[in-house]
Amino acid sequence: MKKTIIIISLMLCSFSISANASQSKIEGKHIAESAGLVAPLLVGQQLPAVDVTTIQGDILPLTKFLNNQPTILFFYRGGWCPFCNVQMGQLQAIEHKLKALGFQLVGISTDSVSDLQKSITKAKLSYKLLSDYNSQVSQAFGLAFYSSAEVTSRYLAKMKLQNPLQKNAAGEPRLVLPAPAIYVIDSQGLVHFQYVNPNYKVRLAPELLLHAAQLVKQ
């Protein structure tokens, strides 16, 4: 099994990642033992039934939050991640083009509600952010994985993260993170495009996302 696998899917073309499942699961999905073993939601599948937390602290079903609007939904690790911040800025720069195509832009991360507020203020974001503090949404999308012991210790110490730890298959407490991902979803909650890369340093180019969105709208 390769350690790093990239998925780019459009319409009926998709490449899936097989995974060895751990004990934790939601909606039939598991927390992978490493980023390279995630088994994400694929093109042609519907959004999972999972609740999300808004920046106001309200909890409601994801489908209700999206409100039958075509959506670009992207998963990022948190405002503490410099690679995520670069991506968030790039998406901010093309949000007006995505809106012109009829899409709303929504980001979701392991940040708490208060940290989401800080990201919006600092980066002057105009799109919506959701909190997945307990990693339930990334788990439902098949994007959640256990960080290594080294990464867990380093992030808790250097990044001052306070997210709840979860036990992996060996019973060891680990930090759970999402593999960065982008989904293009229609008004009925159907996935038309996805990009998932367990290498958090590599993100989808904004130009490719715009192209995918244009193809979906045709």
N, CA and C atoms as a LAMMPS dump frame, in Angstrom:
ITEM: TIMESTEP
0
ITEM: NUMBER OF ATOMS
654
ITEM: BOX BOUNDS ff ff ff
-5.0000000000000000e+02 5.0000000000000000e+02
-5.0000000000000000e+02 5.0000000000000000e+02
-5.0000000000000000e+02 5.0000000000000000e+02
ITEM: ATOMS id mol type element x y z
1 1 1 N 0.847 -1.201 0
2 1 2 C 0 0 0
3 1 3 C 0.874 1.239 0
4 2 1 N 0.65 2.185 -0.925
5 2 2 C 1.459 3.384 -0.981
6 2 3 C 1.136 4.286 0.195
7 3 1 N 2.143 5.017 0.646
8 3 2 C 1.955 5.892 1.789
9 3 3 C 1.183 7.148 1.405
10 4 1 N 1.388 7.64 0.168
11 4 2 C 0.724 8.845 -0.273
12 4 3 C -0.042 8.561 -1.537
13 5 1 N -1.33 8.842 -1.516
14 5 2 C -2.175 8.576 -2.668
15 5 3 C -2.986 9.815 -2.954
16 6 1 N -3.053 10.214 -4.226
17 6 2 C -3.827 11.368 -4.623
18 6 3 C -5.058 10.895 -5.356
19 7 1 N -6.206 11.526 -5.062
20 7 2 C -7.436 11.212 -5.771
21 7 3 C -7.926 12.465 -6.462
22 8 1 N -8.111 12.415 -7.761
23 8 2 C -8.782 13.473 -8.489
24 8 3 C -9.898 12.805 -9.255
25 9 1 N -11.149 13.208 -9
26 9 2 C -12.289 12.571 -9.629
27 9 3 C -13.176 13.614 -10.266
28 10 1 N -13.673 13.325 -11.462
29 10 2 C -14.613 14.205 -12.129
30 10 3 C -15.679 13.384 -12.792
31 11 1 N -16.963 13.689 -12.452
32 11 2 C -18.109 12.976 -12.976
33 11 3 C -17.978 11.492 -12.682
34 12 1 N -17.839 10.627 -13.698
35 12 2 C -17.816 9.198 -13.456
36 12 3 C -16.409 8.639 -13.33
37 13 1 N -15.39 9.504 -13.41
38 13 2 C -14.008 9.033 -13.322
39 13 3 C -13.518 9.207 -11.896
40 14 1 N -13.167 8.127 -11.231
41 14 2 C -12.664 8.243 -9.869
42 14 3 C -11.67 7.148 -9.594
43 15 1 N -10.775 7.464 -8.673
44 15 2 C -9.775 6.502 -8.222
45 15 3 C -9.889 6.411 -6.728
46 16 1 N -10.221 5.26 -6.194
47 16 2 C -10.474 5.142 -4.755
48 16 3 C -9.267 4.575 -4.041
49 17 1 N -9.234 4.823 -2.724
50 17 2 C -8.18 4.307 -1.855
51 17 3 C -8.764 3.225 -0.975
52 18 1 N -8.164 2.061 -0.988
53 18 2 C -8.621 1.019 -0.07
54 18 3 C -8.04 1.305 1.297
55 19 1 N -8.716 0.819 2.331
56 19 2 C -8.26 1.151 3.677
57 19 3 C -8.435 -0.008 4.628
58 20 1 N -7.521 -0.09 5.599
59 20 2 C -7.672 -1.022 6.711
60 20 3 C -8.398 -0.274 7.802
61 21 1 N -9.564 -0.753 8.214
62 21 2 C -10.424 -0.012 9.121
63 21 3 C -10.003 -0.174 10.57
64 22 1 N -10.181 0.897 11.327
65 22 2 C -9.982 0.828 12.775
66 22 3 C -11.333 0.579 13.428
67 23 1 N -11.377 0.644 14.744
68 23 2 C -12.607 0.319 15.439
69 23 3 C -13.602 1.47 15.436
70 24 1 N -13.119 2.726 15.355
71 24 2 C -14.018 3.868 15.405
72 24 3 C -14.682 4.079 14.061
73 25 1 N -15.996 4.327 14.057
74 25 2 C -16.668 4.545 12.791
75 25 3 C -17.963 5.316 12.99
76 26 1 N -18.412 5.942 11.912
77 26 2 C -19.676 6.652 11.9
78 26 3 C -20.228 6.536 10.498
79 27 1 N -21.52 6.241 10.379
80 27 2 C -22.153 6.092 9.082
81 27 3 C -21.39 5.093 8.194
82 28 1 N -20.83 4.045 8.798
83 28 2 C -20.141 3.026 8.02
84 28 3 C -18.716 3.4 7.663
85 29 1 N -18.255 4.598 8.074
86 29 2 C -16.897 5.037 7.774
87 29 3 C -15.998 4.815 8.984
88 30 1 N -14.695 4.733 8.734
89 30 2 C -13.738 4.455 9.791
90 30 3 C -12.694 5.558 9.879
91 31 1 N -12.021 5.63 11.011
92 31 2 C -10.854 6.485 11.137
93 31 3 C -9.659 5.653 10.696
94 32 1 N -8.969 6.091 9.667
95 32 2 C -7.84 5.336 9.129
96 32 3 C -6.64 5.413 10.067
97 33 1 N -5.799 4.411 9.992
98 33 2 C -4.614 4.366 10.857
99 33 3 C -3.529 5.332 10.406
100 34 1 N -3.63 5.829 9.174
101 34 2 C -2.682 6.831 8.674
102 34 3 C -3.347 7.583 7.533
103 35 1 N -2.759 8.708 7.144
104 35 2 C -3.343 9.528 6.086
105 35 3 C -3.418 8.784 4.753
106 36 1 N -2.438 7.912 4.508
107 36 2 C -2.411 7.179 3.25
108 36 3 C -3.436 6.08 3.139
109 37 1 N -4.198 5.844 4.205
110 37 2 C -5.181 4.761 4.201
111 37 3 C -6.624 5.251 4.273
112 38 1 N -6.833 6.551 4.054
113 38 2 C -8.207 7.061 4.097
114 38 3 C -9.026 6.489 2.939
115 39 1 N -10.325 6.364 3.145
116 39 2 C -11.242 5.839 2.13
117 39 3 C -12.371 6.846 1.942
118 40 1 N -12.125 7.911 1.183
119 40 2 C -13.053 9.036 1.114
120 40 3 C -14.317 8.795 0.304
121 41 1 N -15.303 9.631 0.565
122 41 2 C -16.519 9.682 -0.226
123 41 3 C -16.135 9.918 -1.683
124 42 1 N -16.82 9.219 -2.598
125 42 2 C -16.425 9.245 -4
126 42 3 C -17.437 9.964 -4.878
127 43 1 N -17.014 10.25 -6.097
128 43 2 C -17.894 10.829 -7.103
129 43 3 C -19.079 9.882 -7.33
130 44 1 N -20.283 10.449 -7.428
131 44 2 C -21.471 9.643 -7.636
132 44 3 C -22.166 9.257 -6.351
133 45 1 N -21.556 9.57 -5.207
134 45 2 C -22.172 9.269 -3.919
135 45 3 C -22.849 10.508 -3.343
136 46 1 N -23.803 10.266 -2.444
137 46 2 C -24.527 11.353 -1.798
138 46 3 C -23.811 11.793 -0.519
139 47 1 N -24.073 13.006 -0.111
140 47 2 C -23.52 13.497 1.14
141 47 3 C -23.972 12.614 2.299
142 48 1 N -23.103 12.344 3.257
143 48 2 C -23.503 11.527 4.412
144 48 3 C -24.435 12.297 5.335
145 49 1 N -25.218 11.571 6.095
146 49 2 C -26.099 12.177 7.097
147 49 3 C -25.268 12.456 8.342
148 50 1 N -24.86 13.693 8.506
149 50 2 C -24.001 14.056 9.635
150 50 3 C -24.303 15.496 10.033
151 51 1 N -24.178 15.783 11.326
152 51 2 C -24.407 17.136 11.818
153 51 3 C -23.127 17.965 11.758
154 52 1 N -23.291 19.27 11.578
155 52 2 C -22.16 20.19 11.557
156 52 3 C -22.4 21.291 12.59
157 53 1 N -21.32 21.96 12.975
158 53 2 C -21.404 23.067 13.928
159 53 3 C -21.066 24.365 13.215
160 54 1 N -21.988 25.311 13.237
161 54 2 C -21.775 26.585 12.569
162 54 3 C -20.888 27.495 13.406
163 55 1 N -20.497 28.599 12.808
164 55 2 C -19.634 29.542 13.511
165 55 3 C -20.37 30.242 14.647
166 56 1 N -21.696 30.137 14.633
167 56 2 C -22.496 30.665 15.743
168 56 3 C -22.673 29.627 16.852
169 57 1 N -22.161 28.412 16.624
170 57 2 C -22.273 27.357 17.625
171 57 3 C -23.513 26.513 17.489
172 58 1 N -24.294 26.754 16.442
173 58 2 C -25.494 25.955 16.212
174 58 3 C -25.127 24.609 15.591
175 59 1 N -25.859 23.571 15.975
176 59 2 C -25.64 22.228 15.424
177 59 3 C -26.849 21.842 14.586
178 60 1 N -26.598 21.478 13.328
179 60 2 C -27.684 21.106 12.429
180 60 3 C -27.166 20.172 11.355
181 61 1 N -28.052 19.44 10.667
182 61 2 C -27.614 18.523 9.615
183 61 3 C -26.883 19.271 8.498
184 62 1 N -25.856 18.642 7.967
185 62 2 C -25.084 19.255 6.886
186 62 3 C -25.984 19.631 5.715
187 63 1 N -26.902 18.731 5.345
188 63 2 C -27.775 19.003 4.205
189 63 3 C -28.645 20.239 4.452
190 64 1 N -29.067 20.425 5.691
191 64 2 C -29.87 21.608 6.014
192 64 3 C -29.025 22.863 5.923
193 65 1 N -27.785 22.778 6.377
194 65 2 C -26.895 23.942 6.318
195 65 3 C -26.636 24.345 4.869
196 66 1 N -26.409 23.37 3.996
197 66 2 C -26.129 23.669 2.592
198 66 3 C -27.37 24.179 1.865
199 67 1 N -28.551 23.83 2.381
200 67 2 C -29.809 24.416 1.911
201 67 3 C -30.04 24.238 0.405
202 68 1 N -29.742 23.052 -0.09
203 68 2 C -29.991 22.728 -1.5
204 68 3 C -29.287 23.668 -2.481
205 69 1 N -28.14 24.176 -2.061
206 69 2 C -27.354 25.029 -2.95
207 69 3 C -26.135 24.259 -3.47
208 70 1 N -25.806 24.406 -4.763
209 70 2 C -24.556 23.814 -5.26
210 70 3 C -23.397 24.345 -4.406
211 71 1 N -22.499 23.457 -4.005
212 71 2 C -21.493 23.823 -3.011
213 71 3 C -20.102 23.31 -3.356
214 72 1 N -19.117 24.161 -3.09
215 72 2 C -17.713 23.727 -3.054
216 72 3 C -17.386 23.556 -1.576
217 73 1 N -17.227 22.31 -1.131
218 73 2 C -16.943 22.016 0.267
219 73 3 C -15.503 21.552 0.393
220 74 1 N -14.703 22.269 1.183
221 74 2 C -13.31 21.85 1.34
222 74 3 C -12.964 21.6 2.799
223 75 1 N -12.205 20.543 3.009
224 75 2 C -11.731 20.156 4.338
225 75 3 C -10.279 20.601 4.495
226 76 1 N -10.005 21.289 5.595
227 76 2 C -8.629 21.68 5.903
228 76 3 C -8.352 21.371 7.367
229 77 1 N -7.085 21.345 7.738
230 77 2 C -6.722 20.892 9.077
231 77 3 C -7.061 21.917 10.165
232 78 1 N -6.786 23.178 9.908
233 78 2 C -7.092 24.217 10.883
234 78 3 C -6.358 25.497 10.563
235 79 1 N -6.77 26.577 11.211
236 79 2 C -6.128 27.865 10.978
237 79 3 C -4.699 27.918 11.47
238 80 1 N -4.262 26.913 12.229
239 80 2 C -2.883 26.827 12.708
240 80 3 C -1.937 26.262 11.65
241 81 1 N -2.501 25.76 10.544
242 81 2 C -1.705 25.116 9.488
243 81 3 C -1.38 26.129 8.389
244 82 1 N -0.1 26.441 8.158
245 82 2 C 0.252 27.441 7.14
246 82 3 C -0.17 27.05 5.728
247 83 1 N -0.135 25.774 5.411
248 83 2 C -0.552 25.326 4.084
249 83 3 C -2.059 25.529 3.899
250 84 1 N -2.803 25.33 4.984
251 84 2 C -4.25 25.561 4.94
252 84 3 C -4.549 27.041 4.745
253 85 1 N -3.797 27.892 5.412
254 85 2 C -4.024 29.327 5.297
255 85 3 C -3.749 29.825 3.887
256 86 1 N -2.731 29.274 3.247
257 86 2 C -2.446 29.638 1.859
258 86 3 C -3.622 29.237 0.968
259 87 1 N -4.096 28.014 1.164
260 87 2 C -5.229 27.536 0.372
261 87 3 C -6.477 28.392 0.61
262 88 1 N -6.733 28.742 1.854
263 88 2 C -7.902 29.546 2.171
264 88 3 C -7.84 30.906 1.483
265 89 1 N -6.641 31.468 1.402
266 89 2 C -6.472 32.735 0.706
267 89 3 C -6.686 32.59 -0.789
268 90 1 N -6.207 31.485 -1.351
269 90 2 C -6.402 31.231 -2.776
270 90 3 C -7.884 31.063 -3.113
271 91 1 N -8.601 30.384 -2.249
272 91 2 C -10.03 30.187 -2.468
273 91 3 C -10.803 31.501 -2.305
274 92 1 N -10.354 32.328 -1.368
275 92 2 C -10.981 33.637 -1.211
276 92 3 C -10.862 34.447 -2.499
277 93 1 N -9.712 34.31 -3.166
278 93 2 C -9.46 35.079 -4.387
279 93 3 C -10.363 34.669 -5.546
280 94 1 N -10.844 33.43 -5.535
281 94 2 C -11.699 32.979 -6.651
282 94 3 C -13.157 32.793 -6.227
283 95 1 N -13.476 33.169 -4.996
284 95 2 C -14.847 32.944 -4.536
285 95 3 C -15.866 33.641 -5.428
286 96 1 N -15.559 34.85 -5.892
287 96 2 C -16.519 35.572 -6.728
288 96 3 C -16.791 34.843 -8.034
289 97 1 N -15.783 34.129 -8.55
290 97 2 C -15.969 33.357 -9.774
291 97 3 C -16.817 32.111 -9.503
292 98 1 N -16.606 31.512 -8.34
293 98 2 C -17.414 30.347 -7.967
294 98 3 C -18.879 30.766 -7.755
295 99 1 N -19.08 31.921 -7.147
296 99 2 C -20.436 32.438 -6.955
297 99 3 C -21.114 32.695 -8.292
298 100 1 N -20.335 33.229 -9.244
299 100 2 C -20.889 33.51 -10.566
300 100 3 C -21.351 32.232 -11.258
301 101 1 N -20.722 31.114 -10.899
302 101 2 C -21.108 29.81 -11.454
303 101 3 C -22.263 29.185 -10.668
304 102 1 N -22.652 29.837 -9.589
305 102 2 C -23.781 29.352 -8.801
306 102 3 C -23.413 28.549 -7.574
307 103 1 N -22.122 28.533 -7.197
308 103 2 C -21.672 27.734 -6.057
309 103 3 C -21.433 28.589 -4.823
310 104 1 N -21.785 28.049 -3.664
311 104 2 C -21.35 28.634 -2.401
312 104 3 C -20.074 27.913 -1.98
313 105 1 N -19.206 28.614 -1.264
314 105 2 C -17.934 28.052 -0.814
315 105 3 C -17.995 27.868 0.694
316 106 1 N -17.686 26.646 1.155
317 106 2 C -17.764 26.329 2.579
318 106 3 C -16.513 25.549 2.989
319 107 1 N -15.865 26.008 4.055
320 107 2 C -14.699 25.308 4.58
321 107 3 C -15.016 24.644 5.9
322 108 1 N -14.393 23.512 6.158
323 108 2 C -14.629 22.798 7.414
324 108 3 C -13.308 22.262 7.955
325 109 1 N -13.087 22.444 9.254
326 109 2 C -11.826 22.032 9.863
327 109 3 C -12.041 21.583 11.299
328 110 1 N -10.954 21.171 11.933
329 110 2 C -11.02 20.746 13.332
330 110 3 C -10.97 21.929 14.292
331 111 1 N -10.955 23.15 13.777
332 111 2 C -10.926 24.333 14.632
333 111 3 C -12.194 24.45 15.47
334 112 1 N -12.05 25.019 16.64
335 112 2 C -13.212 25.34 17.467
336 112 3 C -13.927 26.537 16.857
337 113 1 N -15.129 26.809 17.333
338 113 2 C -15.901 27.951 16.829
339 113 3 C -15.131 29.26 17.007
340 114 1 N -14.499 29.438 18.165
341 114 2 C -13.751 30.679 18.418
342 114 3 C -12.561 30.816 17.477
343 115 1 N -11.911 29.702 17.155
344 115 2 C -10.774 29.752 16.236
345 115 3 C -11.223 30.026 14.803
346 116 1 N -12.426 29.569 14.451
347 116 2 C -12.96 29.902 13.129
348 116 3 C -13.155 31.405 13.009
349 117 1 N -13.643 32.012 14.061
350 117 2 C -13.835 33.457 14.07
351 117 3 C -12.506 34.175 13.84
352 118 1 N -11.45 33.678 14.449
353 118 2 C -10.129 34.283 14.295
354 118 3 C -9.646 34.178 12.849
355 119 1 N -9.892 33.031 12.208
356 119 2 C -9.475 32.838 10.82
357 119 3 C -10.205 33.799 9.89
358 120 1 N -11.503 33.96 10.108
359 120 2 C -12.289 34.855 9.263
360 120 3 C -11.802 36.297 9.405
361 121 1 N -11.52 36.7 10.628
362 121 2 C -11.05 38.069 10.868
363 121 3 C -9.655 38.29 10.305
364 122 1 N -8.759 37.358 10.569
365 122 2 C -7.368 37.503 10.144
366 122 3 C -7.226 37.487 8.634
367 123 1 N -7.918 36.556 7.967
368 123 2 C -7.783 36.408 6.515
369 123 3 C -8.852 37.167 5.736
370 124 1 N -9.761 37.85 6.454
371 124 2 C -10.841 38.617 5.834
372 124 3 C -11.645 37.741 4.863
373 125 1 N -12.06 36.591 5.374
374 125 2 C -12.789 35.635 4.552
375 125 3 C -14.26 36.036 4.436
376 126 1 N -14.819 35.838 3.256
377 126 2 C -16.231 36.151 3.041
378 126 3 C -17.075 34.894 2.904
379 127 1 N -16.427 33.721 2.853
380 127 2 C -17.189 32.477 2.753
381 127 3 C -17.386 31.856 4.133
382 128 1 N -18.201 30.81 4.175
383 128 2 C -18.602 30.203 5.441
384 128 3 C -17.595 29.153 5.916
385 129 1 N -17.455 29.049 7.242
386 129 2 C -16.616 28.028 7.864
387 129 3 C -17.437 27.232 8.864
388 130 1 N -17.121 25.94 8.967
389 130 2 C -17.782 25.039 9.915
390 130 3 C -16.742 24.399 10.819
391 131 1 N -17.153 24.104 12.043
392 131 2 C -16.262 23.455 12.998
393 131 3 C -16.521 21.947 13.045
394 132 1 N -15.441 21.189 12.924
395 132 2 C -15.507 19.722 13.067
396 132 3 C -14.562 19.331 14.203
397 133 1 N -14.741 19.974 15.325
398 133 2 C -13.842 19.847 16.47
399 133 3 C -13.639 18.4 16.907
400 134 1 N -14.697 17.589 16.82
401 134 2 C -14.617 16.187 17.239
402 134 3 C -14.37 15.223 16.073
403 135 1 N -14.116 15.777 14.88
404 135 2 C -13.794 14.984 13.679
405 135 3 C -14.921 14.055 13.237
406 136 1 N -16.154 14.381 13.592
407 136 2 C -17.274 13.535 13.195
408 136 3 C -17.599 13.679 11.708
409 137 1 N -17.459 14.89 11.181
410 137 2 C -17.78 15.115 9.768
411 137 3 C -16.715 14.502 8.865
412 138 1 N -15.449 14.731 9.18
413 138 2 C -14.376 14.139 8.367
414 138 3 C -14.43 12.616 8.437
415 139 1 N -14.882 12.098 9.564
416 139 2 C -15.041 10.649 9.695
417 139 3 C -16.158 10.153 8.778
418 140 1 N -17.266 10.888 8.731
419 140 2 C -18.387 10.496 7.882
420 140 3 C -18.018 10.557 6.403
421 141 1 N -17.099 11.457 6.047
422 141 2 C -16.633 11.587 4.668
423 141 3 C -15.483 10.626 4.351
424 142 1 N -15.042 9.86 5.347
425 142 2 C -13.944 8.924 5.129
426 142 3 C -12.589 9.584 5.016
427 143 1 N -12.442 10.776 5.585
428 143 2 C -11.196 11.539 5.474
429 143 3 C -10.372 11.527 6.759
430 144 1 N -10.946 11.061 7.861
431 144 2 C -10.288 11.135 9.165
432 144 3 C -9.213 10.061 9.313
433 145 1 N -8.117 10.443 9.942
434 145 2 C -7.048 9.478 10.215
435 145 3 C -6.355 9.824 11.532
436 146 1 N -5.742 8.805 12.131
437 146 2 C -4.984 8.999 13.362
438 146 3 C -3.591 9.521 13.039
439 147 1 N -3.206 10.61 13.681
440 147 2 C -1.837 11.095 13.543
441 147 3 C -0.893 10.155 14.291
442 148 1 N 0.356 10.164 13.899
443 148 2 C 1.335 9.331 14.591
444 148 3 C 1.555 9.859 16.001
445 149 1 N 2.204 9.065 16.827
446 149 2 C 2.489 9.487 18.208
447 149 3 C 3.352 10.747 18.207
448 150 1 N 4.329 10.784 17.285
449 150 2 C 5.238 11.936 17.205
450 150 3 C 4.478 13.2 16.814
451 151 1 N 3.633 13.093 15.78
452 151 2 C 2.87 14.251 15.321
453 151 3 C 1.885 14.706 16.388
454 152 1 N 1.237 13.756 17.036
455 152 2 C 0.289 14.102 18.098
456 152 3 C 0.971 14.907 19.193
457 153 1 N 2.115 14.44 19.66
458 153 2 C 2.851 15.131 20.724
459 153 3 C 3.32 16.514 20.27
460 154 1 N 3.836 16.584 19.044
461 154 2 C 4.369 17.853 18.545
462 154 3 C 3.275 18.895 18.354
463 155 1 N 2.149 18.475 17.777
464 155 2 C 1.065 19.422 17.52
465 155 3 C 0.416 19.901 18.812
466 156 1 N 0.261 18.993 19.77
467 156 2 C -0.325 19.387 21.042
468 156 3 C 0.564 20.404 21.752
469 157 1 N 1.879 20.232 21.613
470 157 2 C 2.826 21.114 22.294
471 157 3 C 3.037 22.428 21.534
472 158 1 N 3.372 22.336 20.243
473 158 2 C 3.72 23.531 19.478
474 158 3 C 2.502 24.333 19.051
475 159 1 N 1.446 23.638 18.609
476 159 2 C 0.256 24.325 18.097
477 159 3 C -0.771 24.609 19.199
478 160 1 N -0.503 24.081 20.398
479 160 2 C -1.411 24.271 21.531
480 160 3 C -2.818 23.745 21.231
481 161 1 N -2.909 22.691 20.441
482 161 2 C -4.21 22.131 20.093
483 161 3 C -4.842 21.465 21.311
484 162 1 N -6.145 21.63 21.444
485 162 2 C -6.873 21.049 22.564
486 162 3 C -7.972 20.102 22.097
487 163 1 N -7.913 19.719 20.824
488 163 2 C -8.908 18.791 20.301
489 163 3 C -8.862 17.47 21.055
490 164 1 N -10.005 16.817 21.252
491 164 2 C -10.023 15.547 21.991
492 164 3 C -9.243 14.466 21.253
493 165 1 N -8.472 13.698 22.006
494 165 2 C -7.734 12.58 21.431
495 165 3 C -8.647 11.367 21.355
496 166 1 N -8.392 10.51 20.362
497 166 2 C -9.165 9.281 20.209
498 166 3 C -8.199 8.104 20.118
499 167 1 N -8.636 6.957 20.607
500 167 2 C -7.754 5.79 20.644
501 167 3 C -7.77 5.052 19.31
502 168 1 N -6.56 4.72 18.83
503 168 2 C -6.452 3.963 17.586
504 168 3 C -6.644 2.477 17.853
505 169 1 N -6.39 1.65 16.837
506 169 2 C -6.614 0.211 16.972
507 169 3 C -5.775 -0.403 18.084
508 170 1 N -4.624 0.207 18.37
509 170 2 C -3.749 -0.302 19.425
510 170 3 C -4.112 0.264 20.798
511 171 1 N -5.165 1.079 20.837
512 171 2 C -5.587 1.653 22.11
513 171 3 C -4.773 2.851 22.539
514 172 1 N -4.013 3.44 21.605
515 172 2 C -3.162 4.587 21.926
516 172 3 C -3.885 5.889 21.596
517 173 1 N -3.906 6.859 22.5
518 173 2 C -4.582 8.136 22.247
519 173 3 C -3.844 8.946 21.184
520 174 1 N -4.562 9.341 20.153
521 174 2 C -3.962 10.082 19.045
522 174 3 C -4.854 11.253 18.633
523 175 1 N -4.226 12.216 18.04
524 175 2 C -4.943 13.33 17.443
525 175 3 C -5.525 12.871 16.105
526 176 1 N -6.782 13.205 15.837
527 176 2 C -7.426 12.834 14.575
528 176 3 C -7.509 14.067 13.678
529 177 1 N -7.031 13.925 12.451
530 177 2 C -7.042 15.016 11.488
531 177 3 C -7.708 14.573 10.184
532 178 1 N -8.143 15.517 9.35
533 178 2 C -8.692 15.146 8.05
534 178 3 C -7.617 15.216 6.967
535 179 1 N -7.677 14.314 6.01
536 179 2 C -6.86 14.479 4.813
537 179 3 C -7.469 15.646 4.052
538 180 1 N -6.689 16.662 3.678
539 180 2 C -7.252 17.806 2.958
540 180 3 C -8.009 17.354 1.708
541 181 1 N -9.185 17.935 1.49
542 181 2 C -10.037 17.482 0.391
543 181 3 C -10.93 18.608 -0.111
544 182 1 N -11.344 18.487 -1.362
545 182 2 C -12.313 19.417 -1.947
546 182 3 C -13.38 18.608 -2.667
547 183 1 N -14.632 18.976 -2.451
548 183 2 C -15.768 18.335 -3.114
549 183 3 C -16.605 19.375 -3.848
550 184 1 N -17.022 19.028 -5.066
551 184 2 C -17.994 19.839 -5.799
552 184 3 C -19.315 19.08 -5.749
553 185 1 N -20.318 19.704 -5.139
554 185 2 C -21.589 19.035 -4.825
555 185 3 C -22.744 19.797 -5.466
556 186 1 N -23.695 19.072 -6.041
557 186 2 C -24.832 19.755 -6.657
558 186 3 C -25.921 20.045 -5.628
559 187 1 N -27.033 20.631 -6.085
560 187 2 C -28.099 21.048 -5.172
561 187 3 C -28.809 19.885 -4.503
562 188 1 N -28.625 18.671 -5.041
563 188 2 C -29.249 17.482 -4.47
564 188 3 C -28.301 16.701 -3.555
565 189 1 N -27.112 17.253 -3.309
566 189 2 C -26.166 16.591 -2.424
567 189 3 C -25.353 15.5 -3.08
568 190 1 N -25.301 15.486 -4.427
569 190 2 C -24.54 14.479 -5.161
570 190 3 C -23.139 15 -5.458
571 191 1 N -22.137 14.169 -5.22
572 191 2 C -20.744 14.542 -5.467
573 191 3 C -20.423 14.388 -6.953
574 192 1 N -19.954 15.469 -7.576
575 192 2 C -19.584 15.443 -8.992
576 192 3 C -18.068 15.459 -9.187
577 193 1 N -17.362 15.966 -8.204
578 193 2 C -15.902 16.073 -8.3
579 193 3 C -15.315 15.985 -6.904
580 194 1 N -14.148 15.363 -6.809
581 194 2 C -13.438 15.333 -5.527
582 194 3 C -11.934 15.344 -5.769
583 195 1 N -11.246 15.961 -4.842
584 195 2 C -9.778 15.922 -4.823
585 195 3 C -9.373 15.66 -3.383
586 196 1 N -8.648 14.579 -3.166
587 196 2 C -8.19 14.206 -1.83
588 196 3 C -6.708 13.884 -1.902
589 197 1 N -5.917 14.537 -1.058
590 197 2 C -4.481 14.279 -1.044
591 197 3 C -3.999 14.153 0.397
592 198 1 N -3.619 12.955 0.82
593 198 2 C -3.124 12.769 2.188
594 198 3 C -1.864 13.578 2.5
595 199 1 N -1.159 14.036 1.463
596 199 2 C 0 14.912 1.673
597 199 3 C -0.52 16.328 1.893
598 200 1 N -0.562 16.775 3.135
599 200 2 C -1.183 18.054 3.474
600 200 3 C -0.463 19.253 2.864
601 201 1 N 0.73 19.04 2.343
602 201 2 C 1.481 20.143 1.744
603 201 3 C 1.073 20.41 0.296
604 202 1 N 0.269 19.519 -0.275
605 202 2 C -0.147 19.652 -1.673
606 202 3 C -1.647 19.873 -1.739
607 203 1 N -2.064 20.975 -2.363
608 203 2 C -3.487 21.308 -2.464
609 203 3 C -3.861 21.508 -3.935
610 204 1 N -5.132 21.373 -4.225
611 204 2 C -5.63 21.542 -5.584
612 204 3 C -5.452 22.987 -6.029
613 205 1 N -4.916 23.169 -7.239
614 205 2 C -4.734 24.511 -7.782
615 205 3 C -6.098 25.167 -8.002
616 206 1 N -6.243 26.44 -7.683
617 206 2 C -7.527 27.136 -7.857
618 206 3 C -8.048 27.053 -9.294
619 207 1 N -7.141 27.096 -10.265
620 207 2 C -7.552 27.039 -11.67
621 207 3 C -8.227 25.702 -11.991
622 208 1 N -7.727 24.623 -11.41
623 208 2 C -8.326 23.315 -11.647
624 208 3 C -9.694 23.203 -10.99
625 209 1 N -9.829 23.808 -9.819
626 209 2 C -11.13 23.801 -9.151
627 209 3 C -12.154 24.57 -9.984
628 210 1 N -11.77 25.712 -10.499
629 210 2 C -12.676 26.499 -11.335
630 210 3 C -13.085 25.716 -12.58
631 211 1 N -12.127 25.008 -13.168
632 211 2 C -12.418 24.213 -14.357
633 211 3 C -13.414 23.099 -14.024
634 212 1 N -13.212 22.454 -12.887
635 212 2 C -14.121 21.393 -12.468
636 212 3 C -15.521 21.951 -12.238
637 213 1 N -15.594 23.105 -11.58
638 213 2 C -16.888 23.723 -11.318
639 213 3 C -17.595 24.102 -12.619
640 214 1 N -16.837 24.578 -13.582
641 214 2 C -17.414 24.944 -14.88
642 214 3 C -17.961 23.726 -15.593
643 215 1 N -17.243 22.614 -15.523
644 215 2 C -17.703 21.392 -16.176
645 215 3 C -18.971 20.844 -15.517
646 216 1 N -19.042 20.95 -14.209
647 216 2 C -20.214 20.48 -13.497
648 216 3 C -21.442 21.304 -13.869
649 217 1 N -21.255 22.608 -14.071
650 217 2 C -22.384 23.475 -14.392
651 217 3 C -22.865 23.35 -15.827
652 218 1 N -22.082 22.722 -16.703
653 218 2 C -22.476 22.59 -18.112
654 218 3 C -23.672 21.654 -18.272
